[in-house]
Amino acid sequence: MGTGFLLLKKLREEKDNFLSGQEIADDLGLSRNAVWKMINTLKSRGFSIESIPRKGYILSAITKELDKDCLRLELTSSFENAKIDVYEKSISTNSLCKEKMDKGEDISLVASLMQENGRGRVGRKFYSPKNGLYFSFSYRPSDRIDNSLLTIAAGLSVYKAFLDNYGIEMQIKWVNDLIYRDKKVGGILTEASMNLETGLVDYVICGIGLNIENPDQGFPDDLKDIAGYIFDKLPDKFNPNILIAEIVKNYFTYIKDPNLIEKYKNLSYNLGKRVYFTRGEKDYEGYALDINERGELVVDLDNGDKINLSFGEVSVRSKK
Ligand code: BTN
C-alpha cells in the first residue's frame, strides 16, 4: 500500500477533526511539502479535502472516480495489503487477476471501465464497453470450498449491494446471470486454479461484469433482445468504489452463510419456469424445479426424468 492510501486512512480515521500537515508529515515520514503535493494529487483524483491554514486537512468526500486507494479504503482490512489495480481499459480483469495470483499474490482485485476481451461462461465473450463496470477479485481459500456455491454467493452479493444502495431489485438466472427488468444486466464468471498435488483449490477468481448504463452504441444485434442496463440515469450518489467494495464484502459474508441457497432461491428468475439446455449433442426441455444444497439446478424433464445440472456444465436458456 502506498502513502496516498495511508494519508487517506489517517484522514478518514480523524473524521471531522482537522489533521495538521505537520502531524501527517511526522506520521508518514514525509516533508510538509511532500504532504501538500500528495493532498493536491488526491484532490486531482476527485477526493474532496478541505484545507484551512494553521488547522490542517479534513477528508470531506471520497472520489467517485474508480480509484485503487479509494477501493482499499472502502474494503476490509484483509485487502490492505492486496494487489489492487484499476484501469480505464483492460483485456479482462479475470485474466489480470490470474496473472497476479500466478505470480504469488495472496489476494488481489482488478477493476476496469472497459474490457477488450471480456470473458463469459462456457468460453463465450462478454461484451464490455464503456458505461459498464467490470471487476474481479481473487484469494486463496483456507477451507475446502464448494465451487458451485461461489457463483451463488457472488450473485447474492450483487443483489444485496444494489438493493441496499439504490433500492434496485435484481433477480438471478441460474447460475450466473443478473436480471433486471427482464434483461440480463450483468454476469459472473468464477474460476478456480487447482493444486494438482493436493487436489485442493489453490486460488479462486470471481469476476463480475455490470451493464451500469446503456452503452453509447447500444448493444450489438446478437445481444439486443437479451441484454439490458441498470440505470436510465446514473444516480448522483453512484460511486463505483463503494459498489465494488460492498459486493466484495457481501461475498465474504455470504460464502459462510448456512442459508445461502434458501436466500438464492428467493431471487431465482428461472425456478418454476421452462428451461432449455444442451448437454453434449442433445437438446433438453423441462421445468426448473429446485436448486439443491450443492447449488445444482434440478430440472423436471418433459420425458419424466429428473436431472441435476451442475455449475459450469451447461448454459440454461429461458426462451428458445
Ligand atoms: C457470463 O455472463 O457468461 C459471465 C460474464 C462475466 C464477465 C466478467 S466482467 C469481469 C470479469 N472479467 C472477465 O473477463 N469476465 C468477468
Residues whose N, C-alpha, C, O or C-beta is under 5 A from the ligand:
A	BS01	BTN	S92 T93 N94 N117 G118 R119 G120 R121 F126 Y134 F135 S136 N176 G187 I188 L189 G207 I208 G209
